[in-house]
């Protein structure tokens, strides 16, 4: 599991997916979420604006598993 460090209280899911190099645009993030290919804390997620906080675990199909970490 790879840790992704953020410098704020939270990060939105679509921004996180770009930071983790799983997608390059918001449109790609939207399409991936529509395919039920993203899990947040082991629950399917389809909201691009979902707020992620340090400790959250994100699984992106075809990209990997990540944990949000505070810096």
N, CA, C and O of each residue as an XYZ file, in Angstrom:
284
protein
N       0.855     -1.176      0.000
C       0.000      0.000      0.000
C       0.900      1.238      0.000
O       1.824      1.364      0.804
N       0.599      2.134     -0.920
C       1.379      3.354     -1.062
C       0.692      4.488     -0.307
O      -0.527      4.641     -0.387
N       1.466      5.276      0.419
C       0.907      6.429      1.122
C       0.997      7.662      0.236
O       2.014      7.904     -0.415
N      -0.083      8.438      0.222
C      -0.131      9.703     -0.500
C      -0.298     10.799      0.551
O      -1.288     10.825      1.282
N       0.677     11.698      0.617
C       0.665     12.746      1.629
C      -0.084     13.974      1.138
O       0.074     14.406     -0.003
N      -0.912     14.530      2.037
C      -1.638     15.758      1.732
C      -1.219     16.826      2.742
O      -0.775     16.519      3.848
N      -1.372     18.082      2.334
C      -0.960     19.204      3.179
C      -2.148     19.957      3.761
O      -1.973     21.005      4.383
N      -3.343     19.439      3.568
C      -4.553     20.089      4.066
C      -5.345     19.098      4.922
O      -4.935     17.951      5.102
N      -6.472     19.551      5.441
C      -7.300     18.703      6.293
C      -7.874     17.512      5.531
O      -7.972     16.411      6.072
N      -8.253     17.737      4.271
C      -8.831     16.677      3.437
C      -8.483     16.933      1.984
O      -7.953     17.986      1.631
N      -8.793     15.943      1.141
C      -8.628     16.070     -0.310
C      -9.837     15.405     -0.953
O     -10.339     14.401     -0.448
N     -10.298     15.957     -2.054
C     -11.435     15.349     -2.755
C     -10.945     14.143     -3.548
O      -9.795     14.096     -3.984
N     -11.830     13.175     -3.726
C     -11.466     11.912     -4.353
C     -10.897     12.093     -5.759
O      -9.899     11.457     -6.097
N     -11.506     12.944     -6.583
C     -10.982     13.109     -7.946
C      -9.584     13.726     -7.936
O      -8.740     13.354     -8.752
N      -9.333     14.658     -7.027
C      -7.999     15.254     -6.898
C      -7.000     14.209     -6.407
O      -5.851     14.177     -6.847
N      -7.449     13.365     -5.500
C      -6.584     12.315     -4.976
C      -6.171     11.344     -6.075
O      -5.013     10.932     -6.152
N      -7.132     10.985     -6.926
C      -6.835     10.044     -8.000
C      -5.811     10.619     -8.972
O      -4.991      9.881     -9.518
N      -5.855     11.932     -9.189
C      -4.842     12.578    -10.033
C      -3.492     12.589     -9.320
O      -2.465     12.310     -9.939
N      -3.484     12.904     -8.041
C      -2.248     12.949     -7.257
C      -1.587     11.576     -7.199
O      -0.360     11.477     -7.191
N      -2.391     10.524     -7.158
C      -1.874      9.154     -7.098
C      -1.506      8.616     -8.482
O      -1.099      7.461     -8.602
N      -1.644      9.434     -9.522
C      -1.338      9.057    -10.906
C      -2.203      7.919    -11.434
O      -1.757      7.126    -12.263
N      -3.439      7.839    -10.953
C      -4.376      6.831    -11.460
C      -5.135      7.370    -12.674
O      -5.532      6.601    -13.549
N      -5.334      8.673    -12.727
C      -5.988      9.327    -13.856
C      -5.249     10.636    -14.138
O      -4.509     11.134    -13.290
N      -5.454     11.181    -15.324
C      -4.803     12.447    -15.646
C      -5.783     13.615    -15.724
O      -5.371     14.775    -15.705
N      -7.089     13.308    -15.811
C      -8.093     14.378    -15.885
C      -9.288     14.042    -15.002
O      -9.490     12.895    -14.603
N     -10.068     15.066    -14.711
C     -11.291     14.859    -13.935
C     -12.301     14.005    -14.675
O     -13.050     13.250    -14.054
N     -12.331     14.117    -15.993
C     -13.246     13.303    -16.802
C     -12.917     11.822    -16.708
O     -13.810     10.976    -16.654
N     -11.616     11.519    -16.688
C     -11.206     10.118    -16.536
C     -11.598      9.600    -15.155
O     -12.001      8.445    -15.014
N     -11.480     10.450    -14.141
C     -11.878     10.062    -12.782
C     -13.375      9.767    -12.741
O     -13.804      8.779    -12.144
N     -14.167     10.629    -13.377
C     -15.621     10.445    -13.405
C     -15.985      9.117    -14.063
O     -16.849      8.394    -13.568
N     -15.325      8.794    -15.178
C     -15.598      7.546    -15.889
C     -15.225      6.333    -15.036
O     -15.964      5.350    -14.997
N     -14.096      6.401    -14.364
C     -13.645      5.293    -13.517
C     -14.608      5.081    -12.348
O     -14.910      3.944    -11.984
N     -15.086      6.174    -11.764
C     -16.040      6.072    -10.659
C     -17.372      5.502    -11.131
O     -18.030      4.778    -10.385
N     -17.776      5.818    -12.354
C     -19.034      5.305    -12.903
C     -18.973      3.797    -13.116
O     -20.009      3.132    -13.138
N     -17.774      3.256    -13.273
C     -17.593      1.812    -13.486
C     -17.507      1.028    -12.178
O     -17.228     -0.170    -12.200
N     -17.740      1.679    -11.046
C     -17.624      1.038     -9.724
C     -16.245      0.423     -9.521
O     -16.120     -0.662     -8.953
N     -15.210      1.121     -9.987
C     -13.849      0.600     -9.911
C     -13.069      1.191     -8.747
O     -11.863      0.974     -8.632
N     -13.764      1.952     -7.868
C     -13.073      2.616     -6.767
C     -13.748      2.254     -5.443
O     -14.968      2.340     -5.307
N     -12.931      1.851     -4.480
C     -13.410      1.573     -3.127
C     -12.743      2.543     -2.154
O     -11.537      2.781     -2.224
N     -13.540      3.095     -1.254
C     -13.012      3.926     -0.176
C     -13.375      3.233      1.120
O     -14.553      3.054      1.430
N     -12.368      2.845      1.873
C     -12.580      2.098      3.118
C     -13.468      0.879      2.882
O     -14.387      0.609      3.655
N     -13.182      0.146      1.800
C     -13.871     -1.092      1.407
C     -15.338     -0.919      1.028
O     -16.101     -1.885      1.053
N     -15.742      0.309      0.674
C     -17.102      0.556      0.200
C     -17.031      1.192     -1.182
O     -16.204      2.073     -1.417
N     -17.900      0.748     -2.108
C     -17.922      1.329     -3.455
C     -18.218      2.826     -3.360
O     -19.065      3.266     -2.582
N     -17.506      3.579     -4.160
C     -17.689      5.035     -4.144
C     -17.852      5.545     -5.569
O     -17.112      5.139     -6.466
N     -18.827      6.441     -5.781
C     -19.039      6.998     -7.113
C     -19.095      8.523     -7.103
O     -19.416      9.137     -8.120
N     -18.786      9.135     -5.964
C     -18.820     10.606     -5.851
C     -17.411     11.172     -6.017
O     -16.514     10.868     -5.231
N     -17.230     11.990     -7.039
C     -15.913     12.608     -7.266
C     -15.526     13.529     -6.123
O     -14.344     13.662     -5.806
N     -16.507     14.164     -5.505
C     -16.242     15.143     -4.467
C     -16.118     14.568     -3.062
O     -16.023     15.320     -2.092
N     -16.119     13.256     -2.943
C     -15.991     12.610     -1.626
C     -14.735     13.122     -0.935
O     -13.648     13.093     -1.511
N     -14.887     13.591      0.299
C     -13.744     14.102      1.052
C     -12.991     12.939      1.684
O     -13.582     12.080      2.338
N     -11.688     12.926      1.480
C     -10.819     11.904      2.046
C      -9.959     12.539      3.125
O      -9.422     13.632      2.944
N      -9.836     11.848      4.243
C      -9.063     12.331      5.377
C      -7.907     11.375      5.660
O      -7.949     10.215      5.250
N      -6.877     11.852      6.358
C      -5.760     10.955      6.705
C      -6.271      9.673      7.364
O      -7.113      9.713      8.262
N      -5.751      8.543      6.903
C      -6.163      7.237      7.403
C      -7.098      6.501      6.464
O      -7.226      5.280      6.553
N      -7.763      7.230      5.555
C      -8.661      6.578      4.595
C      -7.855      5.706      3.638
O      -6.741      6.054      3.247
N      -8.440      4.559      3.267
C      -7.825      3.611      2.338
C      -8.616      3.640      1.036
O      -9.837      3.484      1.035
N      -7.907      3.842     -0.072
C      -8.545      3.923     -1.381
C      -7.977      2.831     -2.272
O      -6.761      2.700     -2.410
N      -8.872      2.041     -2.882
C      -8.469      1.009     -3.832
C      -9.011      1.392     -5.199
O     -10.216      1.570     -5.379
N      -8.102      1.516     -6.160
C      -8.490      1.872     -7.523
C      -8.114      0.700     -8.416
O      -6.943      0.343     -8.541
N      -9.137      0.106     -9.038
C      -8.924     -1.059     -9.901
C      -7.924     -0.728    -11.006
O      -8.070      0.271    -11.710
N      -6.920     -1.568    -11.147
C      -5.912     -1.362    -12.177
C      -4.823     -0.364    -11.813
O      -3.910     -0.125    -12.603
N      -4.913      0.220    -10.626
C      -3.916      1.228    -10.230
C      -3.254      0.885     -8.904
O      -2.046      1.072     -8.754
N      -4.024      0.387     -7.937
C      -3.426     -0.009     -6.678
C      -4.220      0.428     -5.463
O      -5.348      0.911     -5.565
N      -3.593      0.242     -4.306
C      -4.194      0.590     -3.021
C      -3.364      1.696     -2.388
O      -2.134      1.649     -2.376
N      -4.062      2.684     -1.868
C      -3.393      3.866     -1.326
C      -3.982      4.239      0.025
O      -5.130      3.914      0.327
N      -3.182      4.924      0.833
C      -3.654      5.447      2.099
C      -3.359      6.944      2.132
O      -2.263      7.380      1.780
N      -4.354      7.725      2.560
C      -4.164      9.153      2.706
C      -3.368      9.366      3.990
O      -3.692      8.793      5.030
N      -2.327     10.190      3.914
C      -1.486     10.463      5.078
C      -1.279     11.957      5.225
O      -1.154     12.673      4.232
N      -1.244     12.432      6.465
C      -0.985     13.845      6.738
C       0.510     14.083      6.762
O       1.291     13.208      7.136
N       0.894     15.280      6.358
C       2.330     15.585      6.387
C       2.622     16.648      7.391
O       3.778     17.038      7.559
